[in-house]
Amino acid sequence: MSEDRNSAPKTPPHWTAPEQPPTPSGVRSRPQETALNRFLGGSPGGVFLRLLFVSLIVGAFLMWLDIRPLDIFRGITDLVNRIWGLGFDAIRVVADYIVAGAAIVVPVWLVLRLMNMRNLS
């Protein structure tokens, strides 16, 4: 019984790849799956042709709606500029609140600290 435990396993460990069966002569083998193919979702040529076709269809639809590429880029830059402006306007408003509050809080704090120092002496 103890000899069976120490004997070599009959199945290969999980990290070894099983042998690939030979492909029949009439069947095309699958192309090598490279990192580029996995990233693109297919071969570079096939992906390029699909993107070209979809770009043609979407471009025709946008031209039918009278939307030009320059209009899209201007719209994006206007959106970014508005968000940028809103962000800094919000910071300016918060800074105004802080300065207005500090105009009251800091002198009161200073007076209280001075009065506290006088009581300690």
C-alpha positions in Angstrom: 0.0 0.0 0.0 2.8 2.4 0.9 4.5 1.6 -2.4 1.5 2.9 -4.4 1.8 6.3 -2.7 5.5 6.7 -3.6 5.2 5.5 -7.2 5.2 8.0 -10.0 1.8 9.4 -11.0 0.3 7.8 -14.1 -1.2 11.1 -15.4 1.0 14.1 -16.2 0.9 17.1 -13.8 -1.4 20.0 -14.7 1.4 22.2 -15.9 2.4 20.0 -18.7 0.6 20.4 -22.0 -1.0 17.2 -23.4 0.2 16.1 -26.8 -1.8 17.7 -29.7 -3.4 15.2 -31.9 -2.3 15.4 -35.6 -4.5 17.5 -37.7 -6.1 15.9 -40.7 -4.7 17.0 -44.1 -7.9 18.6 -45.3 -8.5 20.8 -42.1 -6.8 24.2 -41.8 -5.0 24.6 -38.5 -5.8 27.6 -36.3 -3.4 30.5 -36.8 -0.9 31.1 -34.1 -2.5 33.2 -31.3 -0.1 36.1 -30.7 -0.3 38.9 -28.1 -1.1 41.3 -30.9 -3.9 39.2 -32.3 -5.4 38.8 -28.9 -5.2 42.6 -28.3 -6.7 43.5 -31.6 -9.3 40.7 -31.6 -8.0 39.1 -34.8 -5.4 39.5 -37.4 -4.2 43.1 -38.1 -5.4 43.0 -41.7 -8.8 41.7 -40.8 -9.3 44.2 -38.0 -8.2 47.0 -40.3 -10.8 46.0 -43.0 -13.6 45.7 -40.4 -12.7 49.2 -38.9 -12.5 50.6 -42.4 -16.0 49.3 -43.3 -17.6 50.4 -40.0 -16.0 53.8 -40.3 -17.4 54.2 -43.8 -20.9 53.3 -42.6 -20.7 55.6 -39.6 -19.1 58.4 -41.6 -21.9 58.2 -44.2 -24.5 58.4 -41.5 -22.8 61.4 -39.9 -22.6 63.2 -43.2 -26.3 62.5 -43.8 -27.0 64.2 -40.5 -24.6 67.1 -41.6 -22.2 66.5 -38.8 -18.6 67.1 -39.9 -15.5 65.7 -38.1 -14.3 69.3 -37.3 -17.7 69.9 -35.5 -17.1 66.8 -33.4 -13.6 67.9 -32.4 -14.8 71.4 -31.6 -17.6 70.1 -29.5 -15.2 67.9 -27.5 -12.8 70.8 -26.9 -15.7 73.1 -25.9 -16.9 70.4 -23.5 -13.4 70.0 -21.9 -13.1 73.8 -21.7 -16.5 74.1 -19.9 -15.6 71.3 -17.5 -12.2 72.9 -16.8 -13.9 76.3 -16.2 -16.5 74.8 -13.9 -13.8 73.1 -11.9 -11.8 76.2 -11.3 -14.9 78.3 -10.8 -15.9 75.9 -8.0 -12.5 76.2 -6.5 -12.7 80.0 -6.6 -16.2 79.9 -4.9 -14.9 77.6 -2.2 -11.8 79.9 -1.7 -14.1 82.9 -1.4 -16.1 81.1 1.3 -12.9 80.2 3.2 -11.6 83.8 3.0 -14.9 85.2 4.2 -15.1 82.8 7.1 -11.5 83.3 8.0 -12.1 87.1 8.2 -14.3 86.3 11.3 -12.8 83.1 12.7 -9.1 84.0 12.7 -9.5 87.3 14.7 -11.9 85.7 17.1 -9.4 82.8 17.6 -6.5 85.2 18.0 -8.4 87.2 20.7 -9.4 83.9 22.5 -5.8 82.7 22.4 -4.5 86.0 23.8 -7.1 86.0 26.6 -6.2 82.4 27.4 -2.5 83.3 27.6 -3.3 86.2 30.0 -5.2 83.8 32.3 -2.2 81.4 32.4 0.3 84.1 33.5 
